[in-house]
Amino acid sequence: MADEQVEALDERAVAEDLLTKAGEPNRSELLRIMIEYAKENMPDGWRPDGWAYIG
């Protein structure tokens, strides 16, 4: 994950008041929530525009 992506997740975690006991952005909790939302709402096979598998 690029530094810019990590920073964006941290900013969103702070904006959504997802903080650790130490007051740090709780990125892992934000990702858990985002994955649960995606599992419930994304149709099978959906990919963002321009997405390509790099494996």
N, C-alpha and C positions, 0 to 999 in steps of 0.2 A: 504494500500500500504506500503510495507516495505521501510525502510530508504534508502536502496540501490537503489530501484526503483525510489524514489523521486530524489536522487542524480543523477542518470543516466538521468532523464528527465531534470534536471537543467543543466547538462553538455551539453546535446544536444541543449537545448534552447539557451545557450550561443554560442555554435558553429554555430548555424543558425541565430545568431544576433537577437533573439527574446527577447528583454529586456523591462522592464517597464520603465517609465519615471525616476524612481529612480535608474535605472541601475541593477535591480534584474532580474534573469531569469524569463521569462513570461511562466511558465509551462502551465497555462490554455490555452494560445494561441497555444502553441505547440500541446496540446491534441486536441484542436478544429480542427487544420489542419490535424492531424493524423486520427481523426474520419471521416472527410470529405473524405480523401484519401481512407480509408477503405470502406466507403459507395459506392464509385465510382468503386473500383477495386477488392474487395473481393467477390468471389462467395458465394451464399447463403449456409449456413451450414458449411462453412470453419472453422476449429479450428486448432491451432498449435499442432504439434506432442506432445503427452503426456498430453494434456489439459484434465482436468476433472472438471465438474461442482461441486462446493462445496456450497450448498445452505442451 
